[in-house]
Amino acid sequence: MQNELCDRLGIEFPIFAFTHCRDVVAAVGKAGGFGVLGAVGFTPEQLAVELDWIDDHIGDKPYGVDIVIPGKYEGMGELDPVKLEAELQAHIPKEHRDFVSRILAEHDVPELPEDEKMHELLGWTAATATPQVETALEHEKVRLIANALGTPPPDIIEEIHETGRLIAALCGRADQALKHKDAGVDIVIAQGTEGGGHTGEIGSMVLWPEVIDAVAPTPVLAAGGIATGRQMAAAMAMGAAGVWTGSLWLTVEEADVPPAQMESYLSATSRDTVRSRSWTGKPCRMLRNDWTEAWAQEDTPDPLGMPLQFMVTSTAVQRGHRYPEQAREVMFNPIGQIVGRLDRVRSVKEVIYEMVEEFVEASEHLGRILED
Ligand SMILES: Cc1cc2nc3c(=O)[nH]c(=O)nc-3n(C[C@H](O)[C@H](O)[C@H](O)COP(=O)(O)O)c2cc1C
């Protein structure tokens, strides 16, 4: 199943797997796909530890790193992360902090031990993401850097290209895709609204061909709602160079997902997600629960912009991970509508092999239609 993109990256299957879990990145690479580690939650030092680990476990396979530099955010232009965090903290209304404390208290989610509290401002800005890029570029097997939520700044594109790597960027509209192409992005990732995480309003079936036609001959990866070989075949029949998947990797054996959260994912149907600004400040698809409902009420505070909202909610993310049983109904569960098909735990290898097998069957099915 090789195509030009597979050859450029040295992979067997054009299956790209976005994940926050290093074990998944290594397993995907070893199974012939291309794992991409989401860096947003790591300090540059923690990221270096994760990438060293992947280097030691992925053999001679390549992988990627994903950063988040939005096109627009509060505090844009400030390049000192320490100053920026202090400056932004001053803009957070007490009402928002109190509201977070109240929701967590109502659900009996314990406070974090003092020594486990982390920075509130993670990699959601150029100031915090640029050092992550530096760290990524120190790792030889990193062959691709992807950026979410905007066109990467010109200096970052230049720096990545100078090292011979590829740069990709996500989009949810054709005009965003054209901006990426004009800026020199090598691969455009078109994510339909079905997808997990930050997502736009246009469905995959409409978005993919629009973006593919708009940026041709730049390769486009189809994202949003893909978990099977049939969906992959559909995307590639429309002209996608491969598929970019995220939700699929939350329910694999290798995923670092607490059992209570895994149960929520495995039992959810495709109707159970919502696009909500309640965690990060930008519309993000996740499981609907008491948290998303609380922020959607008329008499509760409106979510702040990015990155302020996440600075308010980061403590809730951490408390959710520390006490997943208690936090079950107020947990940050980013996942797409495909969650309805994710009803059993498989290994990464099984997922990739089943996907490839089904892709071949679907392609043969189309071939037979032509012969008849
Ligand atoms: C748990 C989760 C976290 C995500 N975080 C990011 C992120 O930090 N950066 C990014 O570029 N995309 C992120 N995404 C979006 C994925 O890269 C991908 O585009 C999306 O999952 C594709 O749709 P799917 O979930 O239907 O497969 C995230 C997706 C999920 C499910």
The ligand as a Gaussian input file, in Angstrom:
#p B3LYP/6-31G(d) Opt

LIG

0 1
 C       -7.719000      12.970000      22.797000
 C       -7.442000      13.848000      21.612000
 C       -6.561000      14.897000      21.756000
 C       -6.223000      15.660000      20.639000
 N       -5.285000      16.652000      20.770000
 C       -4.771000      17.210000      19.657000
 C       -3.621000      18.059000      19.733000
 O       -3.102000      18.338000      20.817000
 N       -3.105000      18.510000      18.569000
 C       -3.647000      18.183000      17.347000
 O       -3.104000      18.569000      16.314000
 N       -4.757000      17.441000      17.261000
 C       -5.312000      16.920000      18.376000
 N       -6.396000      16.103000      18.263000
 C       -7.014000      15.875000      16.950000
 C       -6.283000      14.746000      16.224000
 O       -5.014000      15.176000      15.794000
 C       -7.055000      14.263000      14.993000
 O       -7.079000      15.287000      14.027000
 C       -8.474000      13.804000      15.268000
 O       -8.493000      12.962000      16.384000
 C       -9.026000      13.070000      14.046000
 O      -10.355000      12.702000      14.211000
 P      -10.783000      11.329000      14.936000
 O      -10.681000      11.617000      16.387000
 O      -12.188000      11.110000      14.494000
 O       -9.847000      10.261000      14.478000
 C       -6.810000      15.367000      19.377000
 C       -7.727000      14.328000      19.271000
 C       -8.062000      13.567000      20.364000
 C       -9.045000      12.438000      20.202000

